[in-house]
Amino acid sequence: MRYLLHKSQSHELDGRKDYLYDIFRLYFIPDETEDNYLSLHTVGKSDLDYLFITGHIYHVKAYLTKRIREIPENTIVITSCIGREFRVFASMKEIYVPNTDGQLCEIRDGQPYGFKFNISDAELDFYNAKGTILDRLNSAYVRLR
């Protein structure tokens, strides 16, 4: 399992690592930078086949356009403002985007919620959802077809 954070959000890195630990009970450490994205991977063995990527639509789209064919994970979870824009990639991978009924995915000041970064409604919903990773994904995100 990997998590990609755009460099423009690098000031959120420590807060996002805390968030990831709270959700998965796994530690994530920085790896090599990939096309303006900070790559985090789990410490130790993890056979979870997910790539989480967050960022502005044009950053995420540029990354996926360039790298979609070489991404080893089969499931990509995108946290970006307009999820339907990623439908073009749905024939190549399982793509999940915020479940916003076609609206923008809101970003909020995370401090009132106990987070050290600006958090999206989808990330809050995922954090609060119960069950397996897939159960939680289906609660906060929607799979594009």
Contacts in CASP RR format, 6 or more apart in sequence:
PFRMAT RR
TARGET T0000
AUTHOR 0000-0000-0000
METHOD contacts of the structure
MODEL  1
MRYLLHKSQSHELDGRKDYLYDIFRLYFIPDETEDNYLSLHTVGKSDLDY
LFITGHIYHVKAYLTKRIREIPENTIVITSCIGREFRVFASMKEIYVPNT
DGQLCEIRDGQPYGFKFNISDAELDFYNAKGTILDRLNSAYVRLR
1 24 0 8 1.000
1 26 0 8 1.000
1 41 0 8 1.000
1 42 0 8 1.000
1 46 0 8 1.000
1 48 0 8 1.000
1 49 0 8 1.000
1 50 0 8 1.000
1 51 0 8 1.000
1 52 0 8 1.000
1 73 0 8 1.000
2 31 0 8 1.000
2 39 0 8 1.000
2 40 0 8 1.000
2 41 0 8 1.000
2 42 0 8 1.000
2 50 0 8 1.000
2 51 0 8 1.000
2 52 0 8 1.000
2 73 0 8 1.000
3 16 0 8 1.000
3 20 0 8 1.000
3 28 0 8 1.000
3 39 0 8 1.000
3 40 0 8 1.000
3 41 0 8 1.000
3 51 0 8 1.000
3 52 0 8 1.000
3 53 0 8 1.000
3 54 0 8 1.000
4 34 0 8 1.000
4 37 0 8 1.000
4 38 0 8 1.000
4 39 0 8 1.000
4 40 0 8 1.000
4 51 0 8 1.000
4 52 0 8 1.000
4 53 0 8 1.000
4 54 0 8 1.000
4 63 0 8 1.000
5 12 0 8 1.000
5 13 0 8 1.000
5 16 0 8 1.000
5 37 0 8 1.000
5 38 0 8 1.000
5 40 0 8 1.000
5 54 0 8 1.000
5 55 0 8 1.000
6 36 0 8 1.000
6 37 0 8 1.000
6 38 0 8 1.000
6 54 0 8 1.000
6 55 0 8 1.000
6 56 0 8 1.000
6 59 0 8 1.000
6 60 0 8 1.000
7 33 0 8 1.000
7 36 0 8 1.000
7 37 0 8 1.000
7 38 0 8 1.000
8 36 0 8 1.000
8 55 0 8 1.000
8 56 0 8 1.000
8 59 0 8 1.000
9 16 0 8 1.000
9 54 0 8 1.000
9 55 0 8 1.000
9 117 0 8 1.000
10 38 0 8 1.000
12 116 0 8 1.000
12 117 0 8 1.000
12 118 0 8 1.000
13 30 0 8 1.000
13 38 0 8 1.000
14 116 0 8 1.000
15 115 0 8 1.000
15 116 0 8 1.000
15 117 0 8 1.000
16 40 0 8 1.000
16 117 0 8 1.000
17 27 0 8 1.000
17 28 0 8 1.000
17 40 0 8 1.000
18 115 0 8 1.000
18 116 0 8 1.000
19 115 0 8 1.000
19 117 0 8 1.000
19 119 0 8 1.000
19 123 0 8 1.000
19 127 0 8 1.000
20 26 0 8 1.000
20 28 0 8 1.000
20 40 0 8 1.000
21 27 0 8 1.000
21 28 0 8 1.000
22 127 0 8 1.000
23 126 0 8 1.000
23 127 0 8 1.000
24 42 0 8 1.000
24 48 0 8 1.000
24 133 0 8 1.000
26 42 0 8 1.000
26 43 0 8 1.000
26 46 0 8 1.000
27 42 0 8 1.000
27 43 0 8 1.000
28 40 0 8 1.000
28 41 0 8 1.000
28 42 0 8 1.000
28 43 0 8 1.000
29 40 0 8 1.000
29 41 0 8 1.000
29 43 0 8 1.000
30 38 0 8 1.000
30 39 0 8 1.000
30 40 0 8 1.000
31 39 0 8 1.000
31 40 0 8 1.000
31 41 0 8 1.000
32 39 0 8 1.000
33 39 0 8 1.000
34 63 0 8 1.000
34 67 0 8 1.000
35 62 0 8 1.000
35 63 0 8 1.000
35 66 0 8 1.000
35 67 0 8 1.000
36 59 0 8 1.000
36 63 0 8 1.000
37 53 0 8 1.000
37 59 0 8 1.000
37 63 0 8 1.000
42 48 0 8 1.000
48 133 0 8 1.000
49 73 0 8 1.000
49 74 0 8 1.000
49 75 0 8 1.000
50 73 0 8 1.000
50 75 0 8 1.000
50 76 0 8 1.000
50 77 0 8 1.000
50 133 0 8 1.000
51 71 0 8 1.000
51 73 0 8 1.000
51 75 0 8 1.000
51 76 0 8 1.000
51 77 0 8 1.000
52 76 0 8 1.000
52 77 0 8 1.000
52 79 0 8 1.000
53 60 0 8 1.000
53 63 0 8 1.000
53 64 0 8 1.000
53 76 0 8 1.000
53 77 0 8 1.000
53 78 0 8 1.000
53 79 0 8 1.000
54 60 0 8 1.000
54 78 0 8 1.000
54 79 0 8 1.000
54 80 0 8 1.000
54 120 0 8 1.000
55 79 0 8 1.000
55 80 0 8 1.000
56 80 0 8 1.000
56 81 0 8 1.000
57 80 0 8 1.000
57 81 0 8 1.000
57 82 0 8 1.000
57 83 0 8 1.000
57 85 0 8 1.000
60 78 0 8 1.000
60 80 0 8 1.000
60 86 0 8 1.000
61 85 0 8 1.000
61 86 0 8 1.000
64 71 0 8 1.000
64 76 0 8 1.000
64 86 0 8 1.000
64 89 0 8 1.000
68 89 0 8 1.000
68 92 0 8 1.000
68 93 0 8 1.000
69 92 0 8 1.000
71 93 0 8 1.000
73 93 0 8 1.000
74 93 0 8 1.000
74 94 0 8 1.000
75 93 0 8 1.000
75 94 0 8 1.000
75 96 0 8 1.000
76 89 0 8 1.000
76 93 0 8 1.000
76 94 0 8 1.000
76 95 0 8 1.000
76 96 0 8 1.000
77 96 0 8 1.000
77 137 0 8 1.000
77 141 0 8 1.000
78 86 0 8 1.000
78 95 0 8 1.000
78 96 0 8 1.000
78 97 0 8 1.000
78 98 0 8 1.000
79 98 0 8 1.000
79 105 0 8 1.000
79 120 0 8 1.000
79 122 0 8 1.000
79 123 0 8 1.000
80 86 0 8 1.000
80 97 0 8 1.000
80 98 0 8 1.000
80 105 0 8 1.000
81 104 0 8 1.000
81 105 0 8 1.000
81 107 0 8 1.000
82 102 0 8 1.000
82 104 0 8 1.000
82 105 0 8 1.000
83 97 0 8 1.000
83 98 0 8 1.000
83 100 0 8 1.000
83 102 0 8 1.000
83 105 0 8 1.000
83 144 0 8 1.000
84 97 0 8 1.000
84 102 0 8 1.000
84 144 0 8 1.000
86 95 0 8 1.000
86 97 0 8 1.000
86 144 0 8 1.000
87 95 0 8 1.000
87 144 0 8 1.000
89 95 0 8 1.000
89 144 0 8 1.000
90 143 0 8 1.000
90 144 0 8 1.000
90 145 0 8 1.000
94 143 0 8 1.000
95 143 0 8 1.000
95 144 0 8 1.000
96 137 0 8 1.000
96 141 0 8 1.000
96 142 0 8 1.000
96 143 0 8 1.000
96 144 0 8 1.000
97 141 0 8 1.000
97 142 0 8 1.000
97 144 0 8 1.000
98 105 0 8 1.000
98 120 0 8 1.000
98 121 0 8 1.000
98 122 0 8 1.000
98 140 0 8 1.000
98 141 0 8 1.000
98 142 0 8 1.000
99 122 0 8 1.000
99 125 0 8 1.000
99 139 0 8 1.000
99 140 0 8 1.000
99 141 0 8 1.000
99 142 0 8 1.000
100 121 0 8 1.000
100 122 0 8 1.000
105 120 0 8 1.000
105 121 0 8 1.000
105 122 0 8 1.000
106 120 0 8 1.000
106 121 0 8 1.000
107 118 0 8 1.000
107 119 0 8 1.000
107 120 0 8 1.000
108 118 0 8 1.000
108 119 0 8 1.000
108 120 0 8 1.000
108 121 0 8 1.000
108 124 0 8 1.000
109 118 0 8 1.000
110 116 0 8 1.000
110 117 0 8 1.000
110 118 0 8 1.000
110 119 0 8 1.000
113 119 0 8 1.000
113 124 0 8 1.000
122 140 0 8 1.000
122 141 0 8 1.000
123 140 0 8 1.000
124 140 0 8 1.000
125 139 0 8 1.000
125 140 0 8 1.000
126 136 0 8 1.000
126 137 0 8 1.000
126 139 0 8 1.000
126 140 0 8 1.000
126 141 0 8 1.000
129 135 0 8 1.000
129 136 0 8 1.000
129 139 0 8 1.000
129 140 0 8 1.000
130 136 0 8 1.000
END
